[in-house]
């Protein structure tokens, strides 16, 4: 069933992949499969929910995966860190910024301790910066922190991977977007615009 679900997903038949993955999860639970196998299927299912626009189900499922992996392996295990990253990224995608920031503030020090300043650590910092600058309620300090974080991480990832690596381009886009958000907030509206908005 896993191969069928993956094949349908790769063919962009997301609704059909979702049905197969839901059936697979139900079957594994009924058979008493190993917890790690169930968590893998739940991860795939969360991705399927996201692709068909069922964002709340995706967040709920990915949250279950992270909690399950944390319980199974502990907070410093590679799988737990990956699932925390996936969960945080999804929270940002669905604009649940406060939850994402809270999770990332706890996990980034753990990732740094376990993996050092790796590409994975830098990617997690990029997700944190996105949670800061994409939030419409972000303060100026939040936006400045996002820009500073991305300036630092973009330099490091460029040094690690080289100018032409696709990951560098992703960091450049995030840095550009964070700077644009900061400029928009720092630039006051002209007085004529304010009076037009009031009228």
Secondary structure, 3 states (H helix, E strand, C coil): CHHHHHHHHHCCCHHHHHHHHHHHHHHHHHHCCCHHHHHHHHHHHHHHHHHCCCHHHHHHHHHHHHHHHHHHHCCCCHHHHHHHHHHHHHHHHCCCHHHHHHHHHHHHHHHHHHHCCCHHHHHHHHHHHHHHHCCCCCCHHHHHHHHHHHHHHHHHHHHHHCCCCHHHHHHHHHHHHHHHHHHHHHCCCCHHHHHHHHC
